[in-house]
């Protein structure tokens, strides 16, 4: 399975061979905090993209001001100008434009997951290449909900990059786009750094790691395990995460999960928000990892990280997940407590099947951060060579 589907025309040469080396500004959503402690999902992807790129010198990351920049990447801090009437995202975009008016515009402005921000920048700098990098369904975003808005984006953006074929289809939904226009929309599936040099020895641990929000299905998964795990006393459940990518007071959703697993006693723990290094430790140990999304998850990193750690993965046929999970994981077609229970029973009782999934995850893993960065740089090279 190819890790990316790139539909734009071939570039004349790789990005890192373009001379002079182009300058690319990556504009984060205002809510993102580009720090080691509180990096959200998009910040994590951007960090991997820049770190793994052969063209790392091209990039400057632009986002809300933070005290300590993740991995000391080149960073431009932004404050929302006129946020009371513009909002945080357009306010930060206004500050960005003010700053580049003084320093000069880059060769490409790459706006991540904010359709209306991409439009705002393009309207004010029509002679600058602006691309849109979509991590989520644009039909749920300001500036991308209607066919008219997405048609305008397709016409005015120099290129559009989507994290899955599913998101590409969402963007093109209802658009009467000819082949040339549709070809502006490419796919770069998320990847991750494989932090292990060899396949790890697994322990009887079931890990659920992710944001504590209803659409992630963690409550239903916890209920399924509360029903069956007492029959498997050697196994332990670890639930890691919080509502946001930061340490915070436990909310009502977390409390409901805690109440459900209370009957498991010492067989289950909830860690709350923990740093990524601690998550990695649990992923390394876990024989089974569950990413039980109920919604159409575009391309969750928890799925890719579980495969990278050689876990037997239980996940769902939602959004872009099957693009990486089919053939490498136990994919539940219809998420429910009953179906999660049956899937966990299969993984807990069939040692050979569980080991088969662990081996498949470890040995068939094309979703590295390096592959993701190469695919993204390929599309950026095409975008840079396209007419404005």
PyMOL commands that set and color helices and strands:
alter all, ss='L'
color gray80, all
select helices_A, chain A and resi 15-17+41-52+56-58+70-72+83-86+88-103+115-124+138-140+147-156+165-172+179-182+214-216+218-231+252-267+276-285+301-308+322-325+337-349+351-363+369-385
alter helices_A, ss='H'
color red, helices_A
select strands_A, chain A and resi 24-27+59-64+75-78+108-112+129-134+159-162+185-187+203-209+236-240+268-272+286-291+312-316+330-332
alter strands_A, ss='S'
color yellow, strands_A
deselect
rebuild
show_as cartoon
